[in-house]
Amino acid sequence: MKAKHLIIILAAAMASLSCNRGLKDGEYTLTVLSTNDVHGTWFDSTYVDGKIRKSIFAMNYYIDSVRTADGFGNVLLVDAGDCLQGDNAPYYFNYIDTVTPHLFPRLLEYMKYDAVAMGNHDVETGHAVYDRVAEDLRKAGAPFLAGNAIRNDNGQPYFPLYKMVRKAGLRIAVIGYNNANIAAWLSEELWSGMHFVSIADIIQRDVDFVRAKERPDVVVAAMHSACGRGDGTILEAEALDAFNKVKGVDWLICGHDHRPYVETRDSSALLNSGSHSRYVAHGKMHLTVQNGQIVKKSFETDLIPVKAQKADPVMRAHFQKDFEAVRSFTLQEVGVLNVDLNTRDAYKGMCDYMNLIHTVCLAQKPAQISIAAPLTYNGHVNSGILVFNDLFTIYPFENQLYVVKMTGAEIQKYLEVSYDKWINTISKPTDHVLKIKGGDDPRTQQKGWSFENRAYNFDSIAGLNYTVDVTKPEGSRIVISSMADGSAFDPEREYNVAMTSYRASGGGNLLKEAGVDSDRIDERVVSRYPEIRNLLYDYLMENGSIDPEMIGKESVIGRWKFVPEKLAGAALEQDMALLFRK
């Protein structure tokens, strides 16, 4: 019986091989288009002032133009993740209208995407959202791929590893991966039942497996992972690691870092379109086939800049009803703002914007101290009637709020670590007190000068009175004089500290550098609260308005400042003028 069974298996295998006799001799050209980190820029119009912006409606204009020129059947279209977060539209369809079929799969079906690699911000939406979206994407023919999201119960991928596509007469395998560092940013409840492994550890095995099983002519690896340095040292940035080492991958499509980048080599090419619908990454692969074998291949790559005014009018009309639903929701009034909020003021000291965030966080008992950073790089909200749309400017991410136990000594160290991401040690007003560098920042689209580090890691603390001495080196800059209410601050005492779920899970490495093991954060968690934007909404429902006197109570939030004030003030004004071209 065993011998007979073996003969049957061998016969089936030979039959399978005989069915795939190889390519016909000749020349083949495959066009590859990729997008990534769209972050909800689905509609070409903002919701309040009617201004147009870059969007997937505009990307579709360029995608259709390429398909018209090269032939629809010759163009592969892939996305590399972070689709479901970052704008009013995904928020609405993720959490408000959960009855209407989710808009994102409908958009991708309209645009005829072939596959989507899942991103970390897609996971951030939670099982209820991404499980539903994944099923709709499967039906739409563009499945969420994440071969490194491994089920805890059976060791198999939670999402499909790959999809087979036929384009330009070629059999193409699209293999997909999510970012491997998700556990460092997101609460486990958001990704329960699975864990994420390093792409570099499994991609060669997966490529070999897919090539042996499917015998594709072309292999595409789509991963929501930044380019990185290519030295294997950054878990969230493994694209160049794979590009440098993995054999058998023709196209590597990546994202996460929001940096538009393409590269062509002799045997492969890399595409990263940046973020927020600013570019469509574009490439061509030319193949020569002789005797049924690929004997020559070459690549071309470039970035297609997207112009907002090129939005596809037919696509806009098709989804107009969805736009009106989102617009109606986000224009509902939620309260009154009695002071202008400028998010960039947070870089030079206390400000109404950060005071508001800290006040909302400290209102969640049993929080005694609040840690928070500016999450909108350069946003502005005018005083007057607030609508829900304004809350996305004030707080753009779906971070939950945690209250975590930390000792006074850990808090002191944390402050030293945070401000070292932010400022230099200076001796004269012409020194750069802010850690800035000349050159454009493709992530923020800042021109001329930009921060060396990410502003969303520039944490300040409320609930304390302290100073930051810009003439001192890290380790001796912070002097904590007391708690906000004037009581003594004790390095040996434990305090209840409010912080985002991103920070509590290890995001930015600030806790680690302060000596707190974020892998064991559950042992320190005192309370968990809903998303901070929702807490801000609750604050408005309770108080009706945001008043500088209420959010600026020093007995609650305390007081901090850069010292010496004259030296620091002059240097800060100089650097802010460079950053924001005053």
Buried (B, 14 or more C-beta within 10 A) or exposed (E): EEEEEEEEEEEEEEEEEEEEEEBEEEEBBBBBBBBBBBBBBBBBBBBBEEEBBBBBBBBBBBBBEBBEEBEEEBBBBBBBBBBBBBBBBBBBBBBBBEEEEBBBBBBBBBBBBBBBBBBBBBBBBBBEBBBBBBBBBBEBBBBBBBBBBBEEEEEEBBBBBBBBBEBBBBBBBBBBBBBBBBBBBBBBEBBEEBBBEBBBEBBBEBBEBBBEEBBBBBBBBBBBBBBBEBEBEBBBBBBBBBBEEBEBBBBBBBBBBBBBBBBBEEEBBBBBBBBBBBBBBBBBBEBBBEEEEBEEBEBBBBBBEBEBEBBBEEBBEBBEEBBEBBBEBBEEEBBBBBBBBBBBBBBBBBBBBBBBBBBBBBBBEEBBBBBBBBBBBBBEBEBEEBBBBBBBBBBBBBBBBBBBBBBBBBBBBBBBBBBBBBBBBBEEBEBBBBBBEEEEBBBBBBEEBBBEBEBBBBBBBBBBBBBBBBBBEEEEBBBBBBBBEEEEBEEEEBBBBBBBBBBBBBBBBBBBBBEBEBEEBEEBBBBBBEBBBBBBBBBBEEBEEBBBEBBBBBEBBBBBBBBEEEBBBBBBBBBBEBBBEE
